[in-house]
Amino acid sequence: MDFGNKMRRLPIYFLIDVSESMVGEPIEQVQEGIGGINKELRTDPFALETVYVSIIVFAGKAQKITPLIELYNFYPPKLPIGGGTSLGNALIFLMNDFDSSLQKTTPEIKGDWKPIIFLFTDGNPTDKYESAFDKWNQKYQSKSNLVVISLGDNTDTSIFEKISEQVLLLKNTDAESFRKFFKWVTASIKTSSVSVTESKDEGLHLAPLTNDYLLKTDPGLGFKKKIDENFAVVLARCQTTKRHYLIK
């Protein structure tokens, strides 16, 4: 069949936890990191030809703040903050977006390559996520490449091993570790864009891990949640504007 000469899209999704525990430096580092990824990818011809970016954030609920858009038109948005870590809701939102935003192959059009999802979170789910996990594993897991990154060691990573074989731990959350981490994400996207362009291979091709700041978890031996006793975060509402804000 003749699909024409149009380049197929490589969708890159950033599924970002913006719950109250991300207040302050973590969300600022992620914000800066997304900007760095965008700046560097714009210098790569393979990425410019294929990469489309979408950003979905989640706390108590999920929302799409950047629809799937070509790289040269993508500008990193300001990330909001909310209460809760509703991963099940976020995964359902993501699956619905796949259904509405991704192009399937038809006799006339080349469909998208498998989307790559980078899920950033620093906590455990606060909602009932099991049914969403089941739906993901049954219908979407084989059609996408999901990479879960625990930002720090306050998560039970064995939870995320139920939906992905690629569960990584960013051991430290200082500025230098974040800088190296987002360089790694950028390199992974570049490698994937070259792979689909030159080899038509839509498997997951991540950049090498050095384990000095980012390591792959061992299945079944997930890092258990730790309790951070250094601060508390309260979700409040302004009496005048009725808008929510956070007290840390």
Stockholm file with secondary structure:
# STOCKHOLM 1.0

chainA/1-248         MDFGNKMRRLPIYFLIDVSESMVGEPIEQVQEGIGGINKELRTDPFALETVYVSIIVFAGKAQKITPLIELYNFYPPKLPIGGGTSLGNALIFLMNDFDSSLQKTTPEIKGDWKPIIFLFTDGNPTDKYESAFDKWNQKYQSKSNLVVISLGDNTDTSIFEKISEQVLLLKNTDAESFRKFFKWVTASIKTSSVSVTESKDEGLHLAPLTNDYLLKTDPGLGFKKKIDENFAVVLARCQTTKRHYLIK
#=GR chainA/1-248 SS CCCCSCCCCEEEEEEEECSGGGTTHHHHHHHHHHHHHHHHHTTCHHHHHHEEEEEEEESSSEEEEEEEEEGGGCCCCCCCCCSCCCHHHHHHHHHHHHHHHSCCCCSSSCCCCCCEEEEEESSCCCSCCHHHHHHIIIIIGGGSEEEEEEESSCSCTTTGGGTCSEEEEECCCSHHHHHHHHHHHHHHHHHHHHIIIIICCCSCCCCCCCSSSEEECCTTCCCCCCCCCSCCCEEEECTTTCCEEEEC
#=GC SS_cons         CCCCSCCCCEEEEEEEECSGGGTTHHHHHHHHHHHHHHHHHTTCHHHHHHEEEEEEEESSSEEEEEEEEEGGGCCCCCCCCCSCCCHHHHHHHHHHHHHHHSCCCCSSSCCCCCCEEEEEESSCCCSCCHHHHHHIIIIIGGGSEEEEEEESSCSCTTTGGGTCSEEEEECCCSHHHHHHHHHHHHHHHHHHHHIIIIICCCSCCCCCCCSSSEEECCTTCCCCCCCCCSCCCEEEECTTTCCEEEEC
//
